[in-house]
């Protein structure tokens, strides 16, 4: 009917029968689903990645856009991002490139939280509209299309990911439009939509572009063999390769147009510390529990078998699947459903779809589309069932009930109830089909209530309580600001400095509050940072893409440019820090300390050791050596190389290392037994006490060697270490089955600096189990020579430092040839000029960068440009011109066709 109408009537029909019903239903359904947030006074900002990544990124991006509109220069590198990360490649994953995130330009103090919530809901709405547009093109009736749209967007994937990671909903918008673009190409119509959606997908997020590329490739191949012209004189394989070539060119054009963002991001991705995480899992099959839970969770809320497999579809879906398998006209849908379902049952597919990083079925937005469109396609035949079909539906319902009987749960019982009601209604309407209006009203009500309750049960504090993981509404900014970082306002210092934070710690708060931190939590971070921290066995490195601080190790913090410490724990203050401000609130007292031996952004070395020698040292010797000499990966002719033999294998006497391993006595508390390299813990809270004789005026370190939980049932476990000063540090252990695992199993925990000698510490187990632990060691680091070592670095430093957008200038004066080390993460984006002459920057101290400089006074200029940005701009401009040529070509073609006709 729709395709018999003229254009104006067609648009009116679409509006009345598709868009208005969907919009009205969406507004009501989203209110039911998300009601627990309003009822509990919760925001949509998840109390982890939401407050640490997504919200700060949206605020930051809004300010960046506002500055751009104000005519200000954009910072391509920002020292408020981690330790000085690239703005584009770091934040593309969260905001930059996402068209909807452009609305952050309207963000102001007090309304960004509301904007954040609006964007989550708006993304869902656009996903439904996108699905409807696809259904309209595929000539699907309005009623099942609208219901299918609800099934598509109100599913387990959205309930879990839509609020946790807002941009994870973007693929639900893009995928149907990409499919629609392919349909137009297969029908030899204009390829604009496909090109533009490829471009938008590529600039929005490379991670999901990769997944969608695989999905649309499978879709295009599948659809070709059902749509190609069977009357063509050409063989099918020629038609296939012609179509594939055309489609590939259009896809490539979309990618070329996105190069300005895509090229830099892809380059950063392949240099990412998370890329090779050491994750270990069976890629052939999951555990039996996974498959059993998958069957339950297909229609039950809050239940997941793991690995981001999130179903929770409407209870009417199993009936639709049965129809697809019992009716031969749906064999195409049957094949697609089988491909999607089997893919969720094989770990390798999750590994492939996640970029060969770890097993994750985050591509399930594609499976949700399969389920929704299968339902839309077969809906009418749900009420034309044969006797055998009815018996199978009834038997399937009983079978699910038997499964629930053996594993009773409120969520399974609810799912069984909804399944029973739905199947009963389908069977009744198969017998009495005259009143179509009544049939549709009842089915709509059932599906609507089912989806609403699925969401409600997931979020409600009385059931799944997912809402409990979110920040209280109106308190997001206060959660970040009302902490130790509030002391930063008391700093009056125009020099370049970094701040270390202890207590009330958030991640990425520097980008939100505008200070230079020594922490970072971003999905894309340079692997050199990860190597640096893993090599030093920093306990504050929680993952390859996440670090809290420098664990307040005096030497490391000073080398990182830390000048101030804000904390609520006086006991954790490192050596050489002086209290300059103290403020008390109702609950806590906060302190601001200044490092009396801080180093500026750049400091000089007159000697170096090779990276090869550095890697032979233990973590504390590595820390010591960087206070004396630079660590270089290539020989430097201009400065002296320390003798290899003196430092190889940590020869303490030859090298003059002051850190010392102390004899220890270990007492295992009640409930702990040790056998070889394994410790068996019978209950949570049990302790190991380590006794030793520390040194005065020293930092004390506890080292856990080869501590892992790989043989336990746990994916993660936190171990606590308590020193005599009552400071508790946490060891974040992850098993090799955990996707955050990156091979780290040795941990050095800084127990703090004390003028008196420390004599004991405790290791507290938070969970029972059998854990691998090869050795427990204690080291002391005397601070007697620390001042002298820092003064040696401070003797030749970068002075008159000016930091502006993408540029750093300063003056460096040395009486001899030296190496100017800069506490800036090494990146090929930095270019250096010494007295106007371009000079190569080299990696130094693993994660930093350095300049070889001859004796004398020198003007130093550093410029930053995002790697591959210029190339990307040129390629994108060429792609834009090519796209305009395509548009012109099709217009001329249309004009000529009109003339000849």
LINJOTA-V110411 format. One record per residue. N is the residue number from 1. RES is the residue in one letter. PSI is psi in whole degrees, -180 to 180 (999 if undefined). Layout:
BEGIN
N&RES&PSI ; N&RES&PSI
END
This chain:
BEGIN
1&X&-46 ; 2&X&-37 ; 3&X&1 ; 4&X&-7 ; 5&X&157 ; 6&X&176 ; 7&X&-45 ; 8&X&-44 ; 9&X&-36 ; 10&X&-46 ; 11&X&-39 ; 12&X&-42 ; 13&X&-45 ; 14&X&-43 ; 15&X&-46 ; 16&X&-41 ; 17&X&-16 ; 18&X&-61 ; 19&X&-46 ; 20&X&-48 ; 21&X&-41 ; 22&X&-46 ; 23&X&-45 ; 24&X&-47 ; 25&X&-39 ; 26&X&-45 ; 27&X&-39 ; 28&X&-44 ; 29&X&-41 ; 30&X&-29 ; 31&X&-43 ; 32&X&-47 ; 33&X&-45 ; 34&X&11 ; 35&X&-40 ; 36&X&-28 ; 37&X&-47 ; 38&X&-41 ; 39&X&-31 ; 40&X&8 ; 41&X&40 ; 42&X&145 ; 43&X&177 ; 44&X&14 ; 45&X&111 ; 46&X&140 ; 47&X&38 ; 48&X&-95 ; 49&X&-29 ; 50&X&-53 ; 51&X&-25 ; 52&X&-29 ; 53&X&-61 ; 54&X&-47 ; 55&X&-50 ; 56&X&-38 ; 57&X&-40 ; 58&X&-43 ; 59&X&-47 ; 60&X&-45 ; 61&X&-38 ; 62&X&-44 ; 63&X&-39 ; 64&X&-45 ; 65&X&-39 ; 66&X&-41 ; 67&X&-39 ; 68&X&-44 ; 69&X&-26 ; 70&X&1 ; 71&X&14 ; 72&X&154 ; 73&X&143 ; 74&X&137 ; 75&X&116 ; 76&X&-23 ; 77&X&143 ; 78&X&125 ; 79&X&-3 ; 80&X&-9 ; 81&X&106 ; 82&X&-130 ; 83&X&16 ; 84&X&65 ; 85&X&160 ; 86&X&130 ; 87&X&-48 ; 88&X&-53 ; 89&X&-26 ; 90&X&-40 ; 91&X&-3 ; 92&X&-34 ; 93&X&-22 ; 94&X&-33 ; 95&X&-53 ; 96&X&123 ; 97&X&-27 ; 98&X&117 ; 99&X&-37 ; 100&X&-30 ; 101&X&-14 ; 102&X&-24 ; 103&X&-14 ; 104&X&-14 ; 105&X&-23 ; 106&X&0 ; 107&X&131 ; 108&X&167 ; 109&X&122 ; 110&X&-18 ; 111&X&-4 ; 112&X&-34 ; 113&X&-43 ; 114&X&-39 ; 115&X&-41 ; 116&X&-46 ; 117&X&-42 ; 118&X&-43 ; 119&X&-35 ; 120&X&-48 ; 121&X&-41 ; 122&X&-38 ; 123&X&-42 ; 124&X&-44 ; 125&X&-46 ; 126&X&-32 ; 127&X&-43 ; 128&X&-42 ; 129&X&-42 ; 130&X&-44 ; 131&X&-43 ; 132&X&-39 ; 133&X&-39 ; 134&X&-45 ; 135&X&-40 ; 136&X&-44 ; 137&X&-35 ; 138&X&10 ; 139&X&38 ; 140&X&144 ; 141&X&156 ; 142&X&-45 ; 143&X&-55 ; 144&X&-25 ; 145&X&-44 ; 146&X&-44 ; 147&X&-41 ; 148&X&-38 ; 149&X&-41 ; 150&X&-42 ; 151&X&-37 ; 152&X&-45 ; 153&X&-17 ; 154&X&73 ; 155&X&176 ; 156&X&-38 ; 157&X&-45 ; 158&X&-43 ; 159&X&-41 ; 160&X&-50 ; 161&X&-27 ; 162&X&-35 ; 163&X&-33 ; 164&X&-49 ; 165&X&91 ; 166&X&-41 ; 167&X&-7 ; 168&X&-13 ; 169&X&-18 ; 170&X&-42 ; 171&X&-27 ; 172&X&-27 ; 173&X&-46 ; 174&X&-38 ; 175&X&-50 ; 176&X&-34 ; 177&X&-33 ; 178&X&-42 ; 179&X&-43 ; 180&X&-40 ; 181&X&-39 ; 182&X&-41 ; 183&X&-43 ; 184&X&-38 ; 185&X&-43 ; 186&X&-29 ; 187&X&10 ; 188&X&38 ; 189&X&-178 ; 190&X&137 ; 191&X&12 ; 192&X&-47 ; 193&X&-45 ; 194&X&-43 ; 195&X&-48 ; 196&X&-39 ; 197&X&-32 ; 198&X&-44 ; 199&X&-49 ; 200&X&-42 ; 201&X&-40 ; 202&X&-40 ; 203&X&-24 ; 204&X&-50 ; 205&X&115 ; 206&X&-35 ; 207&X&-50 ; 208&X&-26 ; 209&X&-44 ; 210&X&-48 ; 211&X&-47 ; 212&X&-30 ; 213&X&-43 ; 214&X&-43 ; 215&X&-45 ; 216&X&-26 ; 217&X&-48 ; 218&X&-42 ; 219&X&-46 ; 220&X&-43 ; 221&X&-46 ; 222&X&-47 ; 223&X&-31 ; 224&X&-47 ; 225&X&-5 ; 226&X&-4 ; 227&X&-10 ; 228&X&157 ; 229&X&105 ; 230&X&-13 ; 231&X&2 ; 232&X&141 ; 233&X&-18 ; 234&X&145 ; 235&X&153 ; 236&X&-34 ; 237&X&-31 ; 238&X&-44 ; 239&X&-40 ; 240&X&-49 ; 241&X&-32 ; 242&X&-46 ; 243&X&-43 ; 244&X&-39 ; 245&X&-46 ; 246&X&-48 ; 247&X&-42 ; 248&X&-40 ; 249&X&-43 ; 250&X&-40 ; 251&X&-45 ; 252&X&-37 ; 253&X&-43 ; 254&X&-40 ; 255&X&-43 ; 256&X&-41 ; 257&X&-27 ; 258&X&2 ; 259&X&-31 ; 260&X&-32 ; 261&X&-41 ; 262&X&-43 ; 263&X&-52 ; 264&X&-38 ; 265&X&-43 ; 266&X&-42 ; 267&X&-43 ; 268&X&-37 ; 269&X&-43 ; 270&X&-5 ; 271&X&24 ; 272&X&140 ; 273&X&-20 ; 274&X&-10 ; 275&X&-39 ; 276&X&89 ; 277&X&-5 ; 278&X&17 ; 279&X&139 ; 280&X&125 ; 281&X&153 ; 282&X&122 ; 283&X&-2 ; 284&X&-37 ; 285&X&153 ; 286&X&179 ; 287&X&162 ; 288&X&-38 ; 289&X&-34 ; 290&X&-47 ; 291&X&-38 ; 292&X&-47 ; 293&X&-34 ; 294&X&-43 ; 295&X&-44 ; 296&X&-48 ; 297&X&-7 ; 298&X&-37 ; 299&X&1 ; 300&X&138 ; 301&X&160 ; 302&X&-5 ; 303&X&134 ; 304&X&139 ; 305&X&-6 ; 306&X&180 ; 307&X&32 ; 308&X&28 ; 309&X&107 ; 310&X&101 ; 311&X&-88 ; 312&X&59 ; 313&X&167 ; 314&X&148 ; 315&X&-12 ; 316&X&-16 ; 317&X&-46 ; 318&X&-37 ; 319&X&-41 ; 320&X&-39 ; 321&X&-42 ; 322&X&-45 ; 323&X&-42 ; 324&X&-34 ; 325&X&-21 ; 326&X&-14 ; 327&X&121 ; 328&X&-25 ; 329&X&-10 ; 330&X&25 ; 331&X&-29 ; 332&X&-43 ; 333&X&-35 ; 334&X&-45 ; 335&X&-46 ; 336&X&-44 ; 337&X&-44 ; 338&X&-41 ; 339&X&-47 ; 340&X&-46 ; 341&X&-47 ; 342&X&-36 ; 343&X&-33 ; 344&X&-12 ; 345&X&-2 ; 346&X&117 ; 347&X&-34 ; 348&X&-35 ; 349&X&-42 ; 350&X&-35 ; 351&X&-45 ; 352&X&-48 ; 353&X&-19 ; 354&X&22 ; 355&X&30 ; 356&X&32 ; 357&X&-56 ; 358&X&168 ; 359&X&120 ; 360&X&130 ; 361&X&46 ; 362&X&-7 ; 363&X&6 ; 364&X&-11 ; 365&X&-33 ; 366&X&-38 ; 367&X&-37 ; 368&X&-38 ; 369&X&-44 ; 370&X&-48 ; 371&X&-46 ; 372&X&-44 ; 373&X&-32 ; 374&X&-46 ; 375&X&-48 ; 376&X&-41 ; 377&X&-40 ; 378&X&-1 ; 379&X&-51 ; 380&X&-33 ; 381&X&-5 ; 382&X&-20 ; 383&X&23 ; 384&X&40 ; 385&X&147 ; 386&X&170 ; 387&X&-42 ; 388&X&-40 ; 389&X&-43 ; 390&X&-41 ; 391&X&-40 ; 392&X&-40 ; 393&X&-46 ; 394&X&-42 ; 395&X&-40 ; 396&X&-39 ; 397&X&-43 ; 398&X&-42 ; 399&X&-42 ; 400&X&-37 ; 401&X&-38 ; 402&X&-43 ; 403&X&-41 ; 404&X&-36 ; 405&X&-39 ; 406&X&-12 ; 407&X&68 ; 408&X&137 ; 409&X&146 ; 410&X&-33 ; 411&X&-38 ; 412&X&-40 ; 413&X&-42 ; 414&X&-45 ; 415&X&-41 ; 416&X&-41 ; 417&X&-47 ; 418&X&-38 ; 419&X&-44 ; 420&X&-46 ; 421&X&-43 ; 422&X&-47 ; 423&X&-39 ; 424&X&-45 ; 425&X&-42 ; 426&X&-43 ; 427&X&-40 ; 428&X&-46 ; 429&X&-17 ; 430&X&-27 ; 431&X&-36 ; 432&X&92 ; 433&X&8 ; 434&X&-41 ; 435&X&89 ; 436&X&-38 ; 437&X&-45 ; 438&X&-44 ; 439&X&-50 ; 440&X&-36 ; 441&X&-46 ; 442&X&-46 ; 443&X&-42 ; 444&X&-45 ; 445&X&-43 ; 446&X&-49 ; 447&X&-42 ; 448&X&-49 ; 449&X&-42 ; 450&X&-50 ; 451&X&-42 ; 452&X&-44 ; 453&X&-35 ; 454&X&-46 ; 455&X&-44 ; 456&X&-46 ; 457&X&-32 ; 458&X&-44 ; 459&X&-33 ; 460&X&138 ; 461&X&-20 ; 462&X&-13 ; 463&X&-104 ; 464&X&-27 ; 465&X&33 ; 466&X&-29 ; 467&X&-25 ; 468&X&-13 ; 469&X&6 ; 470&X&152 ; 471&X&144 ; 472&X&140 ; 473&X&136 ; 474&X&1 ; 475&X&12 ; 476&X&-53 ; 477&X&-39 ; 478&X&-35 ; 479&X&-37 ; 480&X&-44 ; 481&X&-34 ; 482&X&68 ; 483&X&-167 ; 484&X&-29 ; 485&X&-14 ; 486&X&-21 ; 487&X&-16 ; 488&X&-28 ; 489&X&-19 ; 490&X&-3 ; 491&X&126 ; 492&X&92 ; 493&X&122 ; 494&X&-3 ; 495&X&170 ; 496&X&125 ; 497&X&162 ; 498&X&158 ; 499&X&135 ; 500&X&139 ; 501&X&133 ; 502&X&127 ; 503&X&143 ; 504&X&38 ; 505&X&129 ; 506&X&169 ; 507&X&146 ; 508&X&25 ; 509&X&-22 ; 510&X&-40 ; 511&X&-24 ; 512&X&-39 ; 513&X&-7 ; 514&X&45 ; 515&X&161 ; 516&X&111 ; 517&X&174 ; 518&X&56 ; 519&X&164 ; 520&X&144 ; 521&X&89 ; 522&X&146 ; 523&X&-27 ; 524&X&111 ; 525&X&144 ; 526&X&138 ; 527&X&-18 ; 528&X&-36 ; 529&X&-44 ; 530&X&-42 ; 531&X&-42 ; 532&X&-49 ; 533&X&-37 ; 534&X&-39 ; 535&X&-31 ; 536&X&2 ; 537&X&38 ; 538&X&122 ; 539&X&-22 ; 540&X&-3 ; 541&X&103 ; 542&X&-26 ; 543&X&174 ; 544&X&-16 ; 545&X&19 ; 546&X&123 ; 547&X&142 ; 548&X&-41 ; 549&X&-165 ; 550&X&21 ; 551&X&23 ; 552&X&29 ; 553&X&114 ; 554&X&-51 ; 555&X&-45 ; 556&X&-42 ; 557&X&-43 ; 558&X&-42 ; 559&X&-24 ; 560&X&0 ; 561&X&18 ; 562&X&123 ; 563&X&-24 ; 564&X&148 ; 565&X&129 ; 566&X&134 ; 567&X&163 ; 568&X&13 ; 569&X&100 ; 570&X&-31 ; 571&X&-20 ; 572&X&4 ; 573&X&128 ; 574&X&175 ; 575&X&140 ; 576&X&12 ; 577&X&137 ; 578&X&133 ; 579&X&129 ; 580&X&-13 ; 581&X&143 ; 582&X&131 ; 583&X&140 ; 584&X&143 ; 585&X&-170 ; 586&X&-34 ; 587&X&-30 ; 588&X&161 ; 589&X&131 ; 590&X&148 ; 591&X&145 ; 592&X&122 ; 593&X&151 ; 594&X&135 ; 595&X&114 ; 596&X&-11 ; 597&X&32 ; 598&X&153 ; 599&X&149 ; 600&X&-173 ; 601&X&-33 ; 602&X&137 ; 603&X&157 ; 604&X&151 ; 605&X&144 ; 606&X&-2 ; 607&X&168 ; 608&X&163 ; 609&X&158 ; 610&X&156 ; 611&X&-34 ; 612&X&-44 ; 613&X&-43 ; 614&X&-42 ; 615&X&-14 ; 616&X&-11 ; 617&X&158 ; 618&X&167 ; 619&X&-36 ; 620&X&-33 ; 621&X&-35 ; 622&X&-43 ; 623&X&-43 ; 624&X&-44 ; 625&X&-32 ; 626&X&-17 ; 627&X&-18 ; 628&X&-39 ; 629&X&152 ; 630&X&155 ; 631&X&118 ; 632&X&151 ; 633&X&-18 ; 634&X&149 ; 635&X&145 ; 636&X&117 ; 637&X&-24 ; 638&X&-19 ; 639&X&166 ; 640&X&135 ; 641&X&125 ; 642&X&146 ; 643&X&132 ; 644&X&-43 ; 645&X&-33 ; 646&X&-24 ; 647&X&-15 ; 648&X&138 ; 649&X&23 ; 650&X&42 ; 651&X&94 ; 652&X&-41 ; 653&X&-39 ; 654&X&-36 ; 655&X&-15 ; 656&X&28 ; 657&X&140 ; 658&X&-21 ; 659&X&146 ; 660&X&139 ; 661&X&129 ; 662&X&148 ; 663&X&142 ; 664&X&153 ; 665&X&129 ; 666&X&128 ; 667&X&121 ; 668&X&125 ; 669&X&172 ; 670&X&130 ; 671&X&3 ; 672&X&129 ; 673&X&150 ; 674&X&135 ; 675&X&108 ; 676&X&-125 ; 677&X&14 ; 678&X&141 ; 679&X&124 ; 680&X&123 ; 681&X&124 ; 682&X&-27 ; 683&X&157 ; 684&X&146 ; 685&X&-9 ; 686&X&156 ; 687&X&152 ; 688&X&130 ; 689&X&129 ; 690&X&123 ; 691&X&143 ; 692&X&170 ; 693&X&100 ; 694&X&-177 ; 695&X&154 ; 696&X&156 ; 697&X&50 ; 698&X&158 ; 699&X&143 ; 700&X&138 ; 701&X&137 ; 702&X&135 ; 703&X&129 ; 704&X&119 ; 705&X&127 ; 706&X&50 ; 707&X&119 ; 708&X&164 ; 709&X&26 ; 710&X&-28 ; 711&X&9 ; 712&X&176 ; 713&X&-8 ; 714&X&143 ; 715&X&-25 ; 716&X&150 ; 717&X&138 ; 718&X&129 ; 719&X&140 ; 720&X&141 ; 721&X&128 ; 722&X&125 ; 723&X&179 ; 724&X&-22 ; 725&X&11 ; 726&X&9 ; 727&X&131 ; 728&X&125 ; 729&X&152 ; 730&X&132 ; 731&X&119 ; 732&X&93 ; 733&X&136 ; 734&X&138 ; 735&X&164 ; 736&X&2 ; 737&X&-8 ; 738&X&134 ; 739&X&-9 ; 740&X&-1 ; 741&X&137 ; 742&X&26 ; 743&X&-2 ; 744&X&121 ; 745&X&3 ; 746&X&132 ; 747&X&131 ; 748&X&125 ; 749&X&120 ; 750&X&113 ; 751&X&-3 ; 752&X&170 ; 753&X&137 ; 754&X&141 ; 755&X&-34 ; 756&X&160 ; 757&X&140 ; 758&X&148 ; 759&X&-11 ; 760&X&163 ; 761&X&165 ; 762&X&143 ; 763&X&121 ; 764&X&124 ; 765&X&128 ; 766&X&-11 ; 767&X&152 ; 768&X&162 ; 769&X&180 ; 770&X&116 ; 771&X&146 ; 772&X&128 ; 773&X&106 ; 774&X&-42 ; 775&X&152 ; 776&X&121 ; 777&X&155 ; 778&X&135 ; 779&X&152 ; 780&X&144 ; 781&X&94 ; 782&X&142 ; 783&X&11 ; 784&X&-38 ; 785&X&0 ; 786&X&-47 ; 787&X&-41 ; 788&X&-40 ; 789&X&-41 ; 790&X&-38 ; 791&X&-33 ; 792&X&-38 ; 793&X&-35 ; 794&X&-9 ; 795&X&-38 ; 796&X&106 ; 797&X&164 ; 798&X&124 ; 799&X&170 ; 800&X&43 ; 801&X&129 ; 802&X&121 ; 803&X&119 ; 804&X&-175 ; 805&X&114 ; 806&X&19 ; 807&X&141 ; 808&X&131 ; 809&X&158 ; 810&X&176 ; 811&X&134 ; 812&X&126 ; 813&X&121 ; 814&X&143 ; 815&X&-9 ; 816&X&168 ; 817&X&138 ; 818&X&179 ; 819&X&119 ; 820&X&106 ; 821&X&134 ; 822&X&128 ; 823&X&58 ; 824&X&131 ; 825&X&132 ; 826&X&134 ; 827&X&143 ; 828&X&-8 ; 829&X&-21 ; 830&X&136 ; 831&X&139 ; 832&X&145 ; 833&X&127 ; 834&X&114 ; 835&X&38 ; 836&X&-5 ; 837&X&128 ; 838&X&131 ; 839&X&139 ; 840&X&130 ; 841&X&139 ; 842&X&152 ; 843&X&140 ; 844&X&148 ; 845&X&39 ; 846&X&-59 ; 847&X&-14 ; 848&X&-174 ; 849&X&160 ; 850&X&161 ; 851&X&123 ; 852&X&127 ; 853&X&136 ; 854&X&169 ; 855&X&146 ; 856&X&-177 ; 857&X&136 ; 858&X&143 ; 859&X&123 ; 860&X&128 ; 861&X&126 ; 862&X&132 ; 863&X&143 ; 864&X&138 ; 865&X&129 ; 866&X&124 ; 867&X&134 ; 868&X&7 ; 869&X&-47 ; 870&X&-43 ; 871&X&-43 ; 872&X&-40 ; 873&X&-45 ; 874&X&-46 ; 875&X&-42 ; 876&X&-40 ; 877&X&-42 ; 878&X&-41 ; 879&X&-39 ; 880&X&-42 ; 881&X&-40 ; 882&X&-38 ; 883&X&-42 ; 884&X&-35 ; 885&X&-39 ; 886&X&-47 ; 887&X&-45 ; 888&X&-41 ; 889&X&-46 ; 890&X&-32 ; 891&X&-45 ; 892&X&-41 ; 893&X&-43 ; 894&X&-41 ; 895&X&-47 ; 896&X&-38 ; 897&X&-40 ; 898&X&-38 ; 899&X&-49 ; 900&X&-30 ; 901&X&999
END
